Amino acid sequence: MNKVIAFNKLLLLGFWLVFTVNIFMPLAGAADQWVMLIGLAMLIVHLIEFFVMRKRLQSHGHSGLMNFAWVMLFGLFYWKPLLRD
């Protein structure tokens, strides 16, 4: 299961890289719009996810700014293993 989580984190990191590059150098065709829409939707979902899970993360000692950044990058692939331990 850890390999699946690591692979998904790698995919998300790759997507965020494409999203960031797309901001400064838009992709050709309709791809730039799709990447922007999906990226903005994921940012909103991860933000909501952080505020919903914030109390549980605090109770496990994971409430700092770095934890916010990790949740914004990886979402449940970051916090789910933390709360399982």
N, C-alpha and C positions, 0 to 999 in steps of 0.2 A: 504494500500500500504506500510506503514511503517513496517508492520509485514513481508511482502514479502522481503523487502530490508534487514531487520534484519536477517531473515532466510538465505538469500543468503550470507550475510556477515559471518554468522556462518559456513556455508558450505565451503566458501573460506578459512576461518581460519583453519578449519579442514583439508582441502587439503594442505595448506601450512605447517601444522604440520606434515602430512604424508610425504610431500616432504622433509622437513628438516631431519626427522628421516631416510628417505631413503638414504640420502647422507651419513650418518654415519653407518647405519646398513641396507644394501640393502635388499629389500623384496625378497621372494623366487620366482623363475621362471621368467617369462617375465614381471611380474608386476613392477619390479624395473625399467626396461627400459621404460615402458609406463608412469610411474609416473615422471621419469626424463624428458622425451620428452614433456609431457604435461606441466610440471612445467616450463621448459625453454621457451617453446612457450608462456606461460602466462606471464612470466617475460618480454619477448620481446614486447608482445602486450601492457602490462601495461606501459612499458617505452615509447613506441611510443605514447600511449594515453596521458601520462603526458606531453610530449613535444608538442603535438597538442593542448591540453587544457590549457597549462601553461599561456598564455596571458589572457584568460577568468578567470582563477583562481586568477591571480594577480589583475585583475580589481575588484574582489570581496574580496580582502584582504587575499587570501589563497595561499601564494607562498613560505612558509618556508620549511625547511627540514622535519618537521613532516608531512606536507601535501604531500610531495613527498613520504614519507613512507606509508601513508594511501592510496595513489593512487596505489602504487606498491602492496599493500596487497589486496585492494578491488576494484580497478579500477573504473568503472562508478558507482558502488554502493556507492562510497564515494563522487565523485564530482557532480554527477547529482542532488542529493537533495540540495547541496550547491548552485548551480547555479539557481535552481528553486525558491529559497527564494528571 
